[in-house]
Amino acid sequence: MNIIESVTMAGRTLLSNRLRSALTMLGIVIGNASVIAMIGVGEAGQSTFPSN
């Protein structure tokens, strides 16, 4: 299987399972946002309350 066949098959699969694809992308976005938010909270906490 060459690269063109792989891309075509991936495109057909994404289009046939639109809801599943959308929910998967939404989960990835929410997961990344939560990790970034937790890092930001941790950094803010460290700068607000410096260690002795």
N, C-alpha and C positions, 0 to 999 in steps of 0.2 A: 504494500500500500504506500503510495507516494504522498507527498505533502498536500497536493491539490485535493486528492480524495479524502484525506483526513480533515481538511478545512471544510470541505463540502458536507461531510458526514456530521461534523460538529455543528455547523450552521443549521442543518436539517433537524438535528436533535434539539437544539435550543429553541427553534421555532415550533416544534411539535409539543414541547413541554414548557410553554411560556410561563405558566403560574409557578411551576417548580423552579425555573430559572430565576424568575423575579424574586421569589422568596429566598433563594440561596444568596443572590446578590444583596438583598436587604439584610440578611443575617451577617454577611461579611462586613458590610458598612457599619452596622450597629456594633459588631464586635471590635472593629478597629477604632471606632469613636470612643467606646468605653475604655479601651486600653490607653488611648491618648488622654482621656479625661483623668484616669487614675494616675498616670504619670504626672500630669499637671497638678493634681491635688497633692501628690507626694512632694513634688518640688516646692510648691507653695508652703507646705507644712515645714519643710526643712529650712526655708528662708525666713519664715515667720518665727520659728522657735529654734534658734541655733543651739547646737550642743555645747556643753561647757568645755 
